[in-house]
Amino acid sequence: MRCQFCVDVHSQKAIAHGASKQEIAEAIAVAMFIAAGSQISWTNVYGKNIYDSIFEEKEPEKPEEKKGCCGE
């Protein structure tokens, strides 16, 4: 993570061992999620943990009622 040289080296080794571009992209995505998780787990926004903000239960938004053909 956070090392372009490492990504290049490991990607080339993976290709040499038969990994597809899709598999490499998936591995990079997993690394990104792990990196993000390690950063936001301790982050508080306005005194509230970011995970609580992301995963809190929210009421579904109600569609706006239209009035007539032009919204009047």
Backbone torsions as a table, in degrees:
resi	resn	phi	psi	omega
1	MET	NA	140.5	178.2
2	ARG	62.6	30.2	-180.0
3	CYS	-143.1	103.0	-177.9
4	GLN	-59.6	-41.0	179.2
5	PHE	-59.0	-45.4	-179.8
6	CYS	-63.0	-43.3	178.6
7	VAL	-59.7	-45.2	179.7
8	ASP	-62.3	-48.0	-177.6
9	VAL	-62.9	-48.7	-178.4
10	HIS	-67.2	-35.5	177.5
11	SER	-64.8	-44.0	178.9
12	GLN	-64.1	-40.4	177.1
13	LYS	-64.7	-40.2	178.9
14	ALA	-63.7	-42.9	177.6
15	ILE	-61.6	-42.3	179.7
16	ALA	-63.0	-26.5	179.6
17	HIS	-98.8	13.4	171.8
18	GLY	96.4	8.3	178.8
19	ALA	-72.0	143.1	177.2
20	SER	-85.9	165.3	177.2
21	LYS	-61.5	-35.7	179.5
22	GLN	-65.1	-41.3	178.2
23	GLU	-64.6	-39.9	178.1
24	ILE	-66.2	-42.6	178.2
25	ALA	-61.5	-39.6	178.7
26	GLU	-65.0	-42.3	178.4
27	ALA	-62.2	-40.4	178.0
28	ILE	-65.3	-40.7	178.8
29	ALA	-62.9	-42.2	178.0
30	VAL	-60.7	-45.1	178.6
31	ALA	-60.4	-39.3	178.6
32	MET	-62.9	-44.0	-179.8
33	PHE	-66.4	-38.0	177.5
34	ILE	-64.2	-44.1	179.1
35	ALA	-62.3	-44.0	-179.6
36	ALA	-64.3	-43.2	-179.8
37	GLY	-61.8	-37.0	179.8
38	SER	-71.2	-20.2	-179.7
39	GLN	-90.9	-40.5	-173.9
40	ILE	-88.6	-8.9	-178.3
41	SER	-62.8	-28.5	-179.3
42	TRP	-105.6	0.8	-175.9
43	THR	-81.6	129.7	175.7
44	ASN	-112.4	135.4	176.2
45	VAL	-114.9	115.7	-178.9
46	TYR	53.9	41.3	176.6
47	GLY	79.9	9.3	-178.2
48	LYS	-125.6	133.4	178.8
49	ASN	-60.9	138.0	-175.9
50	ILE	-61.4	-34.1	176.9
51	TYR	-61.2	-39.8	178.3
52	ASP	-62.3	-38.4	178.9
53	SER	-67.4	-39.9	-177.4
54	ILE	-69.9	-43.5	-170.3
55	PHE	-103.5	7.7	179.3
56	GLU	-67.3	148.6	179.1
57	GLU	-72.1	128.1	179.3
58	LYS	-121.2	145.7	176.2
59	GLU	-73.1	137.5	178.7
60	PRO	-62.1	143.4	178.9
61	GLU	-71.9	139.7	179.0
62	LYS	-89.0	136.2	176.6
63	PRO	-65.5	146.0	178.5
64	GLU	-71.2	141.7	178.3
65	GLU	-82.5	130.3	177.8
66	LYS	-89.2	142.6	179.4
67	LYS	-113.5	98.6	179.2
68	GLY	79.9	-175.9	-174.4
69	CYS	-75.5	-22.4	-177.6
70	CYS	-112.0	13.5	-179.3
71	GLY	76.2	18.4	-179.7
72	GLU	-89.8	NA	NA
